[in-house]
């Protein structure tokens, strides 16, 4: 998988902002992305050193639109912990 296809978007929530203080950054990633691919993508795109990658699969929730109902898509979340002294400038000022 190409590096640009691995990271879908950064996740910016109250919880992810608290994790940033500890050097952990949260991303939505491609469902088929592996931990080594995520590590390589973050290190290449943001020029930082990654210490640990934790991933989790999020099941799509059931949603209704009037009479009809359906499920949102399943997706994958990755929490990337950087080595001490590293930070991602994308998040600074958010």
PyMOL commands that set and color helices and strands:
alter all, ss='L'
color gray80, all
select helices_A, chain A and resi 3-6+14-21+35-46
alter helices_A, ss='H'
color red, helices_A
select strands_A, chain A and resi 7-10+24-29+50-58+62-65+68-71+75-82
alter strands_A, ss='S'
color yellow, strands_A
deselect
rebuild
show_as cartoon
